[in-house]
């Protein structure tokens, strides 16, 4: 039993490391010389994931609170985002996701932008909202950025699955992937109880 707990503990540590946001999402060519003081920054709330920016796909670090940052060069951009959040408990809850929405807009140097949307209050309203998911971007100070919906993204391979249940999500997954899924979607109290169980003799 202790051996199993040790293995689980190592899996949790690995899952935690994989879930920690690894700095900003750099949506520009990192091999070129970039004046970082001129970068535009778009702040994404935890429920919004970036799918693609200017023809390149990106992964969104998992966060519970705060914002993910997208760092971009000033100028014209196409960006694809989607809503994705787990609603309910581990046994009967589900991931509610929208299809990617693609926007074309222009950013200014050394300027902060915030992506916003009408937040649902429960799983039912989330399922309704994702059918017409329509976030907007505000410049720091509250002025709404002029955007254009477009479908010119180069790859746009991710398709949102609405109301995927936990059972469907982990079907066919290996034990580590299942453990990572439950850990990501557990609340603080559940995580504390699990840690306590791991260290008990």
C-alpha positions in Angstrom: 0.0 0.0 0.0 2.8 2.4 0.9 4.5 1.6 -2.5 1.2 2.5 -4.3 1.0 5.7 -2.4 4.5 6.6 -3.3 3.8 6.0 -7.0 0.6 8.2 -6.7 2.5 10.9 -4.9 5.1 11.0 -7.7 2.3 11.1 -10.3 0.7 14.1 -8.4 4.0 16.0 -8.4 4.5 15.3 -12.1 0.9 16.4 -12.8 1.3 19.5 -10.8 4.5 20.4 -12.6 2.7 19.9 -15.9 -0.1 22.1 -14.9 1.9 25.1 -13.6 1.8 28.0 -16.1 5.2 28.3 -17.7 5.3 32.0 -18.1 3.6 34.0 -20.9 2.5 32.5 -24.2 4.9 34.0 -26.7 3.0 34.5 -30.0 6.0 35.7 -31.9 9.2 34.4 -33.4 11.5 34.0 -30.4 14.5 33.5 -32.6 14.3 37.1 -33.9 15.4 40.2 -32.0 12.4 41.6 -30.2 12.1 44.8 -28.2 10.1 43.4 -25.3 9.1 46.9 -24.2 7.1 47.2 -27.3 5.1 44.0 -27.0 1.3 44.0 -26.8 -0.1 41.8 -24.0 -3.5 40.1 -24.1 -4.8 38.8 -20.8 -7.0 35.7 -20.9 -9.2 34.6 -17.9 -8.8 30.9 -16.8 -12.0 29.9 -18.8 -10.6 31.1 -22.1 -8.0 29.1 -24.0 -6.0 30.2 -27.0 -6.2 27.7 -29.9 -4.2 29.6 -32.5 -2.5 32.9 -33.2 -1.4 34.0 -36.6 -1.5 30.5 -38.1 0.4 28.8 -35.2 -1.2 26.6 -32.6 -0.6 27.1 -28.9 -1.3 25.3 -25.6 -2.8 27.3 -22.8 -1.3 26.7 -19.3 -3.8 25.5 -16.7 -4.6 28.1 -14.1 -7.3 28.4 -11.5 -7.3 32.1 -11.0 -5.7 35.2 -12.5 -4.8 35.5 -16.2 -2.7 33.8 -18.9 -0.7 36.3 -20.9 -0.3 36.3 -24.7 2.7 38.4 -25.7 2.5 39.7 -29.3 4.2 42.1 -31.5 2.2 45.3 -32.2 0.2 45.1 -35.5 -2.5 43.1 -37.2 -3.3 39.7 -35.8 -5.7 36.7 -36.1 -6.4 34.8 -32.9 -8.6 31.8 -32.2 -9.9 31.3 -28.7 -12.5 29.0 -27.0 -14.3 28.7 -23.7 -13.6 25.6 -21.7 -14.5 24.9 -18.0 -15.3 21.9 -15.9 -18.7 22.2 -14.2 -20.0 20.0 -11.4 -18.2 17.3 -9.3 -15.8 14.6 -10.4 -18.5 11.9 -10.5 -21.2 13.6 -12.5 -19.7 16.9 -13.8 -18.5 17.7 -17.3 -16.3 19.9 -19.4 -18.3 22.6 -21.2 -16.4 23.9 -24.3 -17.3 26.2 -27.2 -16.1 25.9 -30.7 -13.1 28.2 -31.5 -13.9 31.8 -32.3 -11.5 33.6 -34.6 -10.9 37.4 -34.4 -8.9 39.8 -36.5 -7.6 42.9 -34.8 -4.7 45.3 -34.5 -2.7 46.0 -31.3 -0.5 48.9 -30.3 3.0 48.7 -28.8 3.4 48.5 -25.1 -0.4 48.2 -24.5 -2.4 45.8 -22.3 -5.6 44.2 -23.5 -8.1 42.0 -21.6 -10.4 39.4 -23.2 -13.8 39.4 -21.5 -17.1 37.5 -21.9 -20.5 37.2 -20.1 -19.7 34.6 -17.4 -22.4 31.9 -16.9 -23.6 31.2 -13.4 -24.1 27.5 -13.7 -23.5 24.5 -16.0 -26.9 25.0 -17.8 -26.2 28.6 -18.6 -22.7 27.7 -19.7 -24.1 25.1 -22.2 -26.4 27.8 -23.6 -23.6 30.4 -23.7 -21.1 28.3 -25.7 -23.6 28.0 -28.6 -23.0 31.6 -29.3 -19.7 32.3 -27.5 -18.7 35.8 -28.3 -15.9 37.3 -26.2 -14.6 40.8 -26.7 -11.3 42.6 -26.1 -10.9 45.7 -24.0 -7.9 48.0 -23.9 -6.6 48.8 -20.5 -8.9 51.6 -19.3 -12.1 49.9 -20.6 -12.1 51.0 -24.3 -13.3 48.1 -26.4 -10.9 47.1 -29.2 -12.3 47.0 -32.7 -12.4 43.4 -33.8 -13.6 41.5 -36.8 -14.8 37.9 -36.7 -13.1 35.8 -39.4 -12.4 32.2 -40.4 -9.0 32.7 -42.0 -7.0 31.0 -39.3 -4.5 28.7 -41.0 -4.8 25.5 -38.8 -7.8 25.8 -36.5 -7.8 22.0 -35.9 -9.4 22.0 -32.4 -13.1 21.5 -32.3 -15.0 22.1 -29.0 -17.0 19.3 -27.5 -19.9 20.6 -25.4 -20.7 19.0 -22.1 -18.2 16.2 -22.2 -18.7 14.1 -19.1 -15.9 13.0 -16.8 -16.5 9.4 -17.7 -16.3 10.1 -21.4 -13.2 12.3 -20.9 -11.1 9.6 -19.2 -12.4 6.7 -21.3 -9.4 5.0 -22.8 -6.9 7.1 -20.9 -3.9 5.6 -19.0 -3.9 5.9 -15.2 -1.6 8.9 -15.2 -3.8 10.9 -17.5 -6.8 10.0 -15.4 -5.1 11.1 -12.2 -4.0 14.3 -13.8 -7.6 15.0 -14.9 -9.1 14.4 -11.5 -6.4 16.5 -9.8 -6.9 19.4 -12.2 -10.6 19.4 -11.5 -10.6 18.8 -7.7 -11.3 21.6 -5.4 -8.9 22.8 -2.7 -10.4 20.6 0.1 -10.3 17.5 -2.1 -6.7 18.1 -3.0 -5.8 18.6 0.7 -7.6 15.3 1.7 -5.8 13.5 -1.1 -2.4 14.8 0.0 -3.2 13.8 3.6 -4.1 10.3 2.4 -0.8 10.0 0.5 1.4 10.7 3.5 -0.5 8.6 6.0 1.3 5.4 7.1 
